Every structure is written in structure tokens, then in C-alpha cells.
Amino acid sequence: MIEHDTIAAVATAVGEGGISIIRVSGPQAIQAVDHIFKFKQKLSEVDTHTIHYGFIIDPKTNEKIEEVMVSLMRGPRSFTAEDVVEINTHGGVIAVKNVMDVLLQQEDIRIAEPGEFTKRAFLNGRIDLMQAEAVIDLIRSKSDRAFAVARKQADGVLSKKIKDLRQFVIELLAHIEVNIDYPEHDVEEMTSAYIREQCDKTITEIDKLLKTANEGKILREGILTAIVGRPNVGKSSLLNTLTQENRAIVTDIPGTTRDVIEQFVTLNGIPLRLLDTAGIRETTDVVERIGVERSKSAITDADLVLFVLNNNEPLTDEDKQLLETVKGKSVIVIVNKMDLENNLNLEEVKPFLLNASIVKMSMVRQEGLDQLEQAISELFFEGKLEGNDLTYVSNVRHISLLKKAKQSLHDAIEATYMGIPIDVIQIDARSAWESLGEILGDQAGDSLIDQIFSQFCLGK
Amino acid sequence: MGYNAKSYDVIVVGAGHAGVEAALATARMGCETMLMTINLDMVAFMPCNPSIGGPAKGHVVREIDALGGEMGRNIDKTFIQMRMLNTGKGPAVHALRAQADKFQYQHEMKKTIETTPNLTLRQGLVEELIVEDGRCVGVVSQTGAEYRAKAVVITTGTYLRGRIIMGELMYESGPNNQQPSVKLAHSLREHGLELVRFKTGTPPRVNGETIDFSKTEIQPGDEKPKFFSHETKESHTEQIPCWLTYTSEVTHKIINDNLHRAPMFSGAIEGTGPRYCPSIEDKIVRFADKPKHQIFLEPEGRNTLEYYVQGLSTSMPEDIQLQMVRSVPGLENAQMMRNGYAIEYDAVVPTQLWPTLETKKIKGLFTAGQINGTSGYEEAAGQGIIAGINAARQVKGEEPVIIGRSEGYIGVMIDDLVTKGTNDPYRLLTSRAEYRLLLRHDNADLRLTPLGYKIGLISEERYQQFLRKKELVELEIQRLHETKIKPNEIRPLLEQAGSAELSQGGSIINILKRPEITYSMLETVCPSPYELTEEMKEQVEIQIKYAGYIDKQLLQVERLNKMERKLIPADIDYSQINGLSNESKQKLELVRPLSIGQASRIGGVTPADISVILVYLEHYNRVTAMKGN
């Protein structure tokens, strides 16, 4: 944490209200926003306490990102007593994320720590003494919450991937360091080619993560998961179980105009967009058929199908037809109503779905949820979810840090071509490692030294 | 019976690498100083490898020299081989490493001490501290002599409750069978200092007459040796080579077959050993798939045939050691002159120290070197000079001196020790420094000579030379900036160097920034009007070539310094700050950081904790200001 640098954060509650405000504060605030804000004038030249209409652009491509209003308050007459710029965007998560994304690519700008605007306001004398305790409480509670969220994410797949990436970079770093600190030791000499190879590999992995983030798929959708089954096998209660049991409901998007109800849940850190394809069956009713067609197209779009069967009844023709429609998808078969008598022969199901895992559940008794989570996790960890490899980078902060790490690795590669010595290249590789670590909330510390001594045999 | 002996300004206990630097500093700063050591024949003794320097460590020697310390000058007088390491890498990690004539090194250092005014060298065993009103005011020796002093520096190395271990054999001892210092450990504990048990080790020594050098590779010194001290201008030393050989399959088998007799694995050793310097048995167990390990044979001096077997550090029993030695190619018939051994000793938990190296519990008591949990001669000497400087400044009523992390490896080391502590003997590595590019060995003088001068350890003459160097380097960089060159003037040079052609004229400085172009090449085209030494030219070249990276790090340092300048009042009561976790409160209370910067480096203290402290301090300051009105 560094004082006096420029910070940015969303100042309004996410997902609420028609307008979201991104607040930027610090010495670089005006310059940074100027760089990405296109309007008739220059922000650095306009009067203080004025508001301007224009577009946030990607400075690299000049592409318009969002339509915004930007207001400017020069310090000390501002909330923090520093230069403050506020970007008013359309409400909703996407607009804010798009703007934050380009904003955080600017130099010397970072996401604010929890409560940091208020802290600065206090430290700069804008908030009176009586409120010091309140400021402390605010910092504390916000960062505890942020910590809890980070912990939750740290259990997930993203965290595992980032840890792998970090391990990759730290091995490279340890290799460079051992060459420097033990020059006479018989370890492999560090070559430019080796550094490039390692950096390239890491960049490829980061790109995979970023690609999905750029597509914004997970951002909006999560893993598109269709809950499929004929009526009354327990689809809706599965949906309810998942959404109630679970846990971090990111947001609800009620299917107001559709028959498909959508729900976001995070299961073991994997975001799912659940589609309950209520009432899927052959029908002559026109209205109902529209609903059924939508449900079928939902299956086509889905990345994952949770196929629900009734343990209490033998496999019906309707079941078989539906099983036919989900062939070739990633499917988990859920055998519901295990609390009732078994009349279902699973052997009949297997020819349709050779590799699907089968989870036995009872919604009534709330049993089998852990096994379901396990099955989804396994599918996900092993990359069996086609088209969805790693699509879970959704957080703006994560994206900006991944991009920073990537840029540092690019700098390292470029430096090898320029004949820059390895100890200088190390600076770039190290900042890549630190950026990745920030995603996990790790502080640098001793782990590089630990790595050196566990990776290499050194001594006198 | 006790008796009152003489009073001094400063007493330094122990005359190893930390003690001699501390004592020389205090005496040279005008303090009447006594340096007391158990055995006068062991002054500045090297109980382990006969070498000084290397990455980070060599940097420290240069920093000591810039501060006016002795280690650099002394090794320049007594080296038998000098090598610049890492020359294929960037200038920040070039590192000078010397093989010492360890006996001559001792003799030269002892002579320097003997001839230094204000300094008394005395043989004796200090057993007790005299502490009055929370202040250390002297020491008592084994003979009952009570010496009074205004400040005391303790540098006990591995002597403090030292215990040598070799297979099944264990006995109380300092290094190399010296008498250990036992009672002083109890005295330190009685006065409230927490001690831990650390361990280190050393390999066997063999007789060079019995080495078959034809089976080894020669490792010669540099043809044109460089020096550690800026005061050393030349040397006519004839260099002696080292020799490289390897362990064999047989060595590994002998060790594996006898692991049950290795104290490392039998549980006989309770102290924590250094990770960077494991014994050979440790290496073979931990890196089982490595077929062989390097062994360097290093001469211990010019007038001895003893060789140090680097790479074979061990605490195996004597009979196994002999077998191990003889399994190494070239050592088949070697005569083992001294055994390798492990040694355990007491160290002070270093978070009990201020960054000045004064203990927090006892005013006027300073500790330096291995007692603070480090390992290595250079690390010890670096702390020694700082402890000495601060002891002397305290006696003289002057402000303490703290070297920042961006100013020197000494600063990195001390900050690490007092802020984070250490779980095993601490060794400096260049990777411990965040601003490695700024902490080069070539600019140690630029970084620290002004401080050395201000303190009074750098002579006026040397300071004037330093200022001249600094000025000429700046003038030359300025000149290169301003010198414009046309494409055709530089074309032949660029062609010859395989460098891209210049499309239009411009400052010659841009040419020098190209990796393939050196300063000496440019000299042929536009020679400098100034009389520059090689050292100055090197400085000009480095400062220009790496300007981009250097500037980036300077910017980071500027940010760091903002945090370092936010001081925390000495009387802060962390228990009164709501919003800090109990764990953070305890850690902050233990370390008692001097600044927000230092607080942020304590393990477990989060950015949110720092914010809370900042808000609390603002509150505190406003309340204090209101009360003042």
C-alpha cells in the first residue's frame, strides 16, 4: 500500500441504481482520465467543479467503450482533498467493468483499498476528529469483507491456476537468482532463450485466462448450465436447492420475458448460470411450444447439462428422447428422489451417455449436494467442459493484474533481445510474479528465497 | 574477588569480524575503547572458509569501506587470489571475491588495532553485564575485573554456549576448539534477552602435499585484480590458484550408509542450521538424484599447506569423514589435518533490537554479528561497524545512524533482522534487495562515503578525492549528453561493432545506450577532455546504459521513502488502537517499528492495519496539537 498514488474504485453500490460512479483520486487522476476520455476539450484545461459529456475510449484502438459524464474536482476542494475525477456510467455491472478495465491500464493507477477514499479524506483533514473511530471501523469492516471474498475466491479454480502461473514464474526467478548469487555453482547457465521460453509459456496461459475475460462470457453468464428433465423429476427443487444452499449468489436475473429462469451461483468458486428449462416436452399447445423451443435452444447453448431423472420411476420414452437431445454435451446425470423406492434401471441410461458421471440425490432430504459439487468441480478441473476452459476471470482487479503481469513478461522478453543482463531482466519477471501474487493477496516475502533453496542444492 | 578496573567510553566484547569493526569505529570516532577477546591469537580469525566477498557479501565489504571500515583494506593487503564474479551479468551483480591468507589477515588486522589510538586490545573472558536502571554500564571478566563503560557492544560469534558436534562426539567449545563463552549467555538471559539456538558447520582441512592436483581443475585468479577498498591503488601480490573436483558415487554411498551416525539426522543437533550452507550429508539426502557435488580446494594461506575442502561441510564422525575425503578424486591419499564439525551456539532473537543494533530492553547494549542470527564474515563486519558507529554516537550524544534499504545491503540486512527476525542463520543474497540495481558494488562509495565522512570515519583527503570523482563523472555524463554526432562521423565505429546505422544526427549518449557499444569505443571518436580513471569511466557507462531501469527504481525508492519518513512516536500504545487484530498488536508491540514503512514490512501486518495506524496517528497528532494550544 502506497500513499500519494492515484486510486480508483466504484463509489456506488454495484448493480443498484441507474447510474454508477467511478471515483478516481490522487495526483494522476486528471491526467489518467484525460487519456481515456474523449470529449470536446481536455480535462486538464476545464474549470474545476464542472461536468462533461463524452465517451470512454480504449486509447490503444480509439474504440468507444462507454457513454459517460465526467465531473472534475480539483483538490483541496474535493472529498479527499486531492484531485478527484468521477466518471458517471450507465448502471449495471458491465459498463462499470469496461470503464475500470481501461482505467486500470493507465500508468500509476491502482484499485483503492477498502475504505481508502475515506481514509484519505480523514488524513487530509476533510473529516473531523470525532469520526476517526468510524473511519477505522469502516476500513476494518470493508477489508474484512474483502478478505472474506478473497478467501472464497482463493479456494477456487482461478486461484489454482494463478498459483500454477506463479510457481512457473518463481522457478524462473529462482533460476536467475541462483545464477547471480552462486555464480560458481554447477547449475544450468541462464540463457536468453530459456527466459523467453518460460515467459512465453506463462504469457500463453495468461492469455487463455484473459481471452475468456475479454469475451466477457463469464462476466455475464458463468458456465451456462441447463437443468434438463421431464416435468416433476425435481428440476426446480434442484435449482432452488442450489441457489438457496448456495452460497455466493452473485446476482439474480429474473427471466421476465422468457420461460427460462436464470440464476447465478458460485459453486466451489466456479460461477454457474443456471437455466431451469421448465416444462420441456412435445406439445401441441402453441404457447407452451414456444417455451419448449426456447428450452431446447437453451440446451444447445449450454456448456453443461444437469440431467435429472426420477429414481422412483422406470426410464420413460420421454426421458429417452431428452437423453437423445443432450448427447455430445457435458452431462452430469442426477438421479433424484433417492428417498423413494428404486424403479429406475441405470443400465438403460448408460448407452446414451457413456462418460457422464452419475450423482444420486434427494432434494427432499437435501442429500447428494456435496457429490454434485464434486462432480462439477472434477469436470471443470479436468478441463472437460468444452468451450469453457478457464472462463472464470470476472473481477476487474484480477483482469488488470493479469494484464500487468503479462506486460511485465513482455518487457522481460523484449529485454532479452536487447542484450539486457539477466539481473535486470529479473526486475520485470519479478514484477510479473508480484502482480500475480496480488491477485491472491499474497505478499512477496521470503518465498523466493525458500524457492531458491528448495530448488537448488547449494552450500559450502 | 572482584576489583574495579579501568573505565572506558565503549567496551567491545569479542574480536571477530564484527568486534574489530565496532571497536575500530568507536576508537576512530574518538571514544576510549576496550576490545576484549578470549584469545588474542584469534583476532579476526576465519574459522570457516578462507575467503571474503562474492555476490552481496562483496557489496557489503565495499559499503564497509565507504563508511571507513577496515575489512576491505585488510583483505586487499592479504589476499592470495582475487576474482570478479558475474562479469557476464549486469553491473549491479558484479561481485569481487578474494581468497585470503587467513593467518596474514589476522596479523594485519591485529596490527591495525594495536596501532589505533584510543583502542586497547585485551585478552579476557567477559562473564557478566553490569546493568543499572535499565542501562548497560559495564562488564565483569572471569578474573573479577569490573570495567565500566557508557556503551557495550557484544559480538560473541559462535562462542556463546558453543558446542561442537562430530558424530557421537559432543563437547562444549567455541570454534576451532577455542574456549566457549558460557556465563555471558546466562547473564544476557537474566537481563531479559530471549536467546535461540543456531547451528553452523565447517568442512575438514587436508594437507596440500598429499593432494593429487592433476585430477582437479585449476581455478586461477583474475589477471588484473581489482580491490575492495577505494584506498588500495595497486598490489603486487602473486596469486595462488584454487582447485575444483567433485564428490564421487563412493562419497554418496559412504554418507548414505552412515546416516544413522550423522548428528543431523540422529537428533543430536537441536540448533537450526543455515539453509544456504547445508552439510554434505544434508545435500545428499535432500538432492538424492544429483550424481555429484562440486568440491573446491582452497589454500588457507601462503605459509601453510593446509587446504580448505569447500563443499564437504560435515558433522559425521571422524572415521567416516576420513573415508569421505578419500573418496573424492584427487584426495585419495589426502592427509586430513583437521576434522569438519558442526557447532551450535546461542543467538539473540534479533527483533529485540532497534535498527541501530541497540537492544530495546537494555539501553547502551549493542549486539552485532552471529549473535544477531546472521552467518558470514561480511554480514558480521557490516553489523559491527553500524553497532560501533551508533554506540559511539550515543556516547557523544549524537543522533543514531540507520542505513535504509535503498542505501545499502547493510541496511537491507539490518532491516530484515530487526523487522522480520530470522528462523535460520541469515545470509545476505542479492535477491534480498528490492533495489538491486541501485545497490551496486561500483557505486558503494557514491552511496555511503558522504555518510562515512559525516560520521568522522572518512578522512578529509579521501573525501576530497571522492567529491572529485563524483564531479568528474557528472561532468562527463553532461558532456556526452551535449555532444551531438553526425551519422557519417560514427558510421565506421557502428559498422565495426555490428550496430545499426544512425539515420540522423543526435546526442552521443544514445549511441552509448546500445548494448553492443562501450564507452571505450566511443572514446576513439570523441575523447573526454577530463582526466578520467577507469573507475570513473565505468561509472559513466553504467549510469548511462542502465538509466531507464535505474530511474524506475529511484521512483520506487521515492515512494518507499514517503512511508519511511512517516515516523511512529516512540510512546505509541498499540493496545489502545481499536481495529488492529490481536496478532498485529502483538507483532507491532514486539518490533516497535520506527516508521510506517518499517511497520508495513512486519510479517502479518496487513495494508488495512497500516491504514488503521495512519488514521490513529492523525488522530493522535491532532489531539496533541490541540493540547499544545
Chai-1 contact restraints between the chains, C-beta under 6 A:
chainA,res_idxA,chainB,res_idxB,connection_type,confidence,min_distance_angstrom,max_distance_angstrom,comment,restraint_id
A,M1,B,P607,contact,1.0,0.0,6.0,A-B,restraint_1
A,M1,B,I610,contact,1.0,0.0,6.0,A-B,restraint_2
A,I2,B,R559,contact,1.0,0.0,6.0,A-B,restraint_3
A,E3,B,K562,contact,1.0,0.0,6.0,A-B,restraint_4
A,E113,B,P607,contact,1.0,0.0,6.0,A-B,restraint_5
A,K119,B,S611,contact,1.0,0.0,6.0,A-B,restraint_6
A,F122,B,V615,contact,1.0,0.0,6.0,A-B,restraint_7
A,L123,B,E618,contact,1.0,0.0,6.0,A-B,restraint_8
A,L129,B,R622,contact,1.0,0.0,6.0,A-B,restraint_9
A,A132,B,V615,contact,1.0,0.0,6.0,A-B,restraint_10
A,A132,B,H619,contact,1.0,0.0,6.0,A-B,restraint_11
A,V135,B,V615,contact,1.0,0.0,6.0,A-B,restraint_12
A,I136,B,G579,contact,1.0,0.0,6.0,A-B,restraint_13
A,I136,B,V612,contact,1.0,0.0,6.0,A-B,restraint_14
A,I136,B,V615,contact,1.0,0.0,6.0,A-B,restraint_15
A,I139,B,A608,contact,1.0,0.0,6.0,A-B,restraint_16
A,I139,B,S611,contact,1.0,0.0,6.0,A-B,restraint_17
A,I139,B,V612,contact,1.0,0.0,6.0,A-B,restraint_18
A,R140,B,G579,contact,1.0,0.0,6.0,A-B,restraint_19
A,S143,B,A608,contact,1.0,0.0,6.0,A-B,restraint_20
A,E177,B,S431,contact,1.0,0.0,6.0,A-B,restraint_21
A,I180,B,P55,contact,1.0,0.0,6.0,A-B,restraint_22
A,I180,B,V93,contact,1.0,0.0,6.0,A-B,restraint_23
A,I180,B,T430,contact,1.0,0.0,6.0,A-B,restraint_24
A,D181,B,P55,contact,1.0,0.0,6.0,A-B,restraint_25
A,D181,B,L429,contact,1.0,0.0,6.0,A-B,restraint_26
A,D181,B,T430,contact,1.0,0.0,6.0,A-B,restraint_27
A,P183,B,L85,contact,1.0,0.0,6.0,A-B,restraint_28
A,P183,B,N86,contact,1.0,0.0,6.0,A-B,restraint_29
A,D186,B,Q294,contact,1.0,0.0,6.0,A-B,restraint_30
A,M418,B,P515,contact,1.0,0.0,6.0,A-B,restraint_31
A,G419,B,P515,contact,1.0,0.0,6.0,A-B,restraint_32
A,P421,B,K89,contact,1.0,0.0,6.0,A-B,restraint_33
A,P421,B,G90,contact,1.0,0.0,6.0,A-B,restraint_34
A,I422,B,K89,contact,1.0,0.0,6.0,A-B,restraint_35
A,D423,B,K89,contact,1.0,0.0,6.0,A-B,restraint_36
A,D423,B,G90,contact,1.0,0.0,6.0,A-B,restraint_37
A,D423,B,A92,contact,1.0,0.0,6.0,A-B,restraint_38
A,D423,B,V93,contact,1.0,0.0,6.0,A-B,restraint_39
A,V424,B,G90,contact,1.0,0.0,6.0,A-B,restraint_40
A,V424,B,Y549,contact,1.0,0.0,6.0,A-B,restraint_41
A,L448,B,S431,contact,1.0,0.0,6.0,A-B,restraint_42
A,F453,B,R275,contact,1.0,0.0,6.0,A-B,restraint_43
A,C457,B,K283,contact,1.0,0.0,6.0,A-B,restraint_44
A,C457,B,F287,contact,1.0,0.0,6.0,A-B,restraint_45
A,C457,B,K290,contact,1.0,0.0,6.0,A-B,restraint_46
A,L458,B,Y276,contact,1.0,0.0,6.0,A-B,restraint_47
A,G459,B,C277,contact,1.0,0.0,6.0,A-B,restraint_48
A,G459,B,P278,contact,1.0,0.0,6.0,A-B,restraint_49
A,G459,B,K283,contact,1.0,0.0,6.0,A-B,restraint_50
A,K460,B,N49,contact,1.0,0.0,6.0,A-B,restraint_51
A,K460,B,C277,contact,1.0,0.0,6.0,A-B,restraint_52
A,K460,B,Q310,contact,1.0,0.0,6.0,A-B,restraint_53
A,K460,B,S313,contact,1.0,0.0,6.0,A-B,restraint_54
